[in-house]
Amino acid sequence: MRHRIAVIGAGPAGLTFACVLRRHGHPVTILERDPAPDARPPGGTLDLHERMGQLALGKAGLLAEFQALSRPEGQAMRILDTDGTVLRDWQPRPGDQANPEIDRGQLRDLLLGPLDVQWGRGVTEVVPGARDGVLVRFADGRQETFDLVIGADGAWSRVRPAISSATPHYTGITSVETSLDDVDTRHPDLARLVGDGSMAVYGVNRALVAQRNSGGHVKVYAQFRAPLDWHTGLDRRADMDAGMDAGLDLADVEAARSSLLALFDGWAAPVLDLLRHSTAFVHRPLYVLPVSHTWAHVPGVTLLGDAAHLMPPLGVGANLAMLEGAELAESVAAAPGPGDLDEAVRAFEEQMWTRAGRWAEITMAGLERLVSPDPTEALALFDEVQPS
Ligand SMILES: Cc1cc2nc3c(=O)[nH]c(=O)nc-3n(C[C@H](O)[C@H](O)[C@H](O)COP(=O)(O)OP(=O)(O)OC[C@H]3O[C@@H](n4cnc5c(N)ncnc54)[C@H](O)[C@@H]3O)c2cc1C
């Protein structure tokens, strides 16, 4: 018996789910709000862990292609003091495939492969318990019915309200993202400073993290404790109401640059050059869902990834999203009848909640230590996670 299954969102969670389900010979409808795969910048680099993201790619039959694309050398991690002193300089051993990096755009294209995504299909509402299944309403006024609707639509999920009243809350820590292109030729000193992987500097309630992507592109994240409206003119509410999750543009580039340079005043000049030479600035306040977010099971609807458990960006969210996508697809593929399908989803949710709750606690505690009044906490955390 063929179930009518829809996954909302073509991010890491939704695409991995669809890839694995398709590999098991089951059709799935993929509905994505963006009008095209490259409608907005894909974002930075992701490290995929052997037992999470890579395991999921294995289940999708894509591990070898991932290994050909990914950057094991990108696991390198350097920590500097605010005066520029190198405190740690960790390099992966040859052949280390524990957490290689891949550009988010490359991962998306890899997963998209032969999948047939319906682009430009923003969901506005999901109504369980309709006469013929679960009703999905779209921004263009159309509606469709499915047996199972999977909300893989990220932090500001439109599926989540059908099963949970939880909404993300601001952590008190914000992030401004900026980037530099072609660093090896245009900014060789900064290329050396960042190295093959990531470089981080931790100060009092502030952190500056730079990550090398492929093609000489470097993303820089300035993180600090601040009220949500630290920069005048920001109106996150309007952004949320419009259903956007891409962060806010700090439109006046030079004003944004000066604000950041003032916030990081006194830090070593080579470190601040990352801000001086970068291009546009995008405000990405860090929101999270409650640490142990669960819900009373609703037949026909479930959530995956950030929609289920948005947590601080400490290298786990995409990994969990992909592993969950793969696991749910395997469970669904193994469920022959409607009753089995619901049981499979219910069992999956229990497993997801336990694991995600643990990671939410770890990443929340980690964020508190990385952007902390006591910068030695960040170094101590690094030594715990990455012993030399
Ligand atoms: C700066 C930063 C760095 C990070 N680094 C890492 C890392 O190194 N490793 C890691 O594991 N994680 C990392 N993360 C976390 C990771 O990005 C997320 O956890 C991951 O993207 C979640 O995947 P997802 O598929 O659940 O959601 P998303 O990636 O948010 O995808 C959701 C998709 O749903 C679509 N959508 C949204 N609303 C609708 C709608 N109404 N209708 C239809 N479609 C909709 C969106 O357009 C999007 O395509 C990082 C996050 C940030 C912010």
The ligand as an SDF file (V2000), in Angstrom:
LIG
                    3D

 53 58  0  0  0  0  0  0  0  0999 V2000
   25.9260   29.9610   11.4040 C   0  0  0  0  0  0  0  0  0  0  0  0
   25.4830   28.5430   11.5290 C   0  0  0  0  0  0  0  0  0  0  0  0
   26.4080   27.5120   11.4430 C   0  0  0  0  0  0  0  0  0  0  0  0
   26.0020   26.1940   11.5830 C   0  0  0  0  0  0  0  0  0  0  0  0
   26.9340   25.2070   11.4990 N   0  0  0  0  0  0  0  0  0  0  0  0
   26.5500   23.9180   11.6380 C   0  0  0  0  0  0  0  0  0  0  0  0
   27.5060   22.8330   11.5200 C   0  0  0  0  0  0  0  0  0  0  0  0
   28.7140   23.0140   11.2870 O   0  0  0  0  0  0  0  0  0  0  0  0
   27.0530   21.5510   11.6820 N   0  0  0  0  0  0  0  0  0  0  0  0
   25.7400   21.2920   11.9400 C   0  0  0  0  0  0  0  0  0  0  0  0
   25.3810   20.1030   12.1010 O   0  0  0  0  0  0  0  0  0  0  0  0
   24.8090   22.2840   12.0350 N   0  0  0  0  0  0  0  0  0  0  0  0
   25.1790   23.5770   11.8910 C   0  0  0  0  0  0  0  0  0  0  0  0
   24.2400   24.5740   11.9780 N   0  0  0  0  0  0  0  0  0  0  0  0
   22.8370   24.2290   12.2200 C   0  0  0  0  0  0  0  0  0  0  0  0
   22.1500   23.8270   10.9250 C   0  0  0  0  0  0  0  0  0  0  0  0
   22.3030   24.8440    9.9630 O   0  0  0  0  0  0  0  0  0  0  0  0
   20.6670   23.5520   11.1240 C   0  0  0  0  0  0  0  0  0  0  0  0
   20.4550   22.8040   12.2830 O   0  0  0  0  0  0  0  0  0  0  0  0
   20.1210   22.7760    9.9000 C   0  0  0  0  0  0  0  0  0  0  0  0
   20.1810   23.5830    8.7420 O   0  0  0  0  0  0  0  0  0  0  0  0
   18.6860   22.3230   10.1390 C   0  0  0  0  0  0  0  0  0  0  0  0
   18.2200   21.6700    9.0000 O   0  0  0  0  0  0  0  0  0  0  0  0
   16.6560   21.6240    8.6910 P   0  0  0  0  0  0  0  0  0  0  0  0
   16.5230   20.8880    7.4100 O   0  0  0  0  0  0  0  0  0  0  0  0
   15.9510   21.1300    9.8960 O   0  0  0  0  0  0  0  0  0  0  0  0
   16.2040   23.1500    8.5250 O   0  0  0  0  0  0  0  0  0  0  0  0
   16.6750   24.2500    7.4780 P   0  0  0  0  0  0  0  0  0  0  0  0
   18.0690   24.0590    7.0690 O   0  0  0  0  0  0  0  0  0  0  0  0
   16.3010   25.5630    8.0920 O   0  0  0  0  0  0  0  0  0  0  0  0
   15.7640   24.0040    6.2030 O   0  0  0  0  0  0  0  0  0  0  0  0
   14.3830   24.2980    6.2360 C   0  0  0  0  0  0  0  0  0  0  0  0
   13.8640   24.4200    4.8160 C   0  0  0  0  0  0  0  0  0  0  0  0
   12.4530   24.6180    4.8790 O   0  0  0  0  0  0  0  0  0  0  0  0
   12.0760   25.6820    4.0150 C   0  0  0  0  0  0  0  0  0  0  0  0
   10.8480   26.2920    4.5380 N   0  0  0  0  0  0  0  0  0  0  0  0
   10.7430   27.1230    5.6080 C   0  0  0  0  0  0  0  0  0  0  0  0
    9.4590   27.4630    5.7960 N   0  0  0  0  0  0  0  0  0  0  0  0
    8.7410   26.8450    4.8250 C   0  0  0  0  0  0  0  0  0  0  0  0
    7.3630   26.8340    4.5080 C   0  0  0  0  0  0  0  0  0  0  0  0
    6.4770   27.5230    5.2340 N   0  0  0  0  0  0  0  0  0  0  0  0
    6.9500   26.0850    3.4470 N   0  0  0  0  0  0  0  0  0  0  0  0
    7.8390   25.3770    2.7010 C   0  0  0  0  0  0  0  0  0  0  0  0
    9.1800   25.3650    2.9670 N   0  0  0  0  0  0  0  0  0  0  0  0
    9.6100   26.0870    4.0220 C   0  0  0  0  0  0  0  0  0  0  0  0
   13.2740   26.6150    4.0440 C   0  0  0  0  0  0  0  0  0  0  0  0
   13.2940   27.4700    2.9190 O   0  0  0  0  0  0  0  0  0  0  0  0
   14.4330   25.6130    4.0660 C   0  0  0  0  0  0  0  0  0  0  0  0
   14.7930   25.2070    2.7660 O   0  0  0  0  0  0  0  0  0  0  0  0
   24.6370   25.9010   11.8250 C   0  0  0  0  0  0  0  0  0  0  0  0
   23.6940   26.9340   11.8970 C   0  0  0  0  0  0  0  0  0  0  0  0
   24.1170   28.2470   11.7450 C   0  0  0  0  0  0  0  0  0  0  0  0
   23.0810   29.3570   11.8480 C   0  0  0  0  0  0  0  0  0  0  0  0
  1  2  1  0
  2  3  1  0
  2 52  2  0
  3  4  2  0
  4  5  1  0
  4 50  1  0
  5  6  2  0
  6  7  1  0
  6 13  1  0
  7  8  2  0
  7  9  1  0
  9 10  1  0
 10 11  2  0
 10 12  1  0
 12 13  2  0
 13 14  1  0
 14 15  1  0
 14 50  1  0
 15 16  1  0
 16 17  1  0
 16 18  1  0
 18 19  1  0
 18 20  1  0
 20 21  1  0
 20 22  1  0
 22 23  1  0
 23 24  1  0
 24 25  2  0
 24 26  1  0
 24 27  1  0
 27 28  1  0
 28 29  2  0
 28 30  1  0
 28 31  1  0
 31 32  1  0
 32 33  1  0
 33 34  1  0
 33 48  1  0
 34 35  1  0
 35 36  1  0
 35 46  1  0
 36 37  1  0
 36 45  1  0
 37 38  2  0
 38 39  1  0
 39 40  1  0
 39 45  2  0
 40 41  1  0
 40 42  2  0
 42 43  1  0
 43 44  2  0
 44 45  1  0
 46 47  1  0
 46 48  1  0
 48 49  1  0
 50 51  2  0
 51 52  1  0
 52 53  1  0
M  END
$$$$
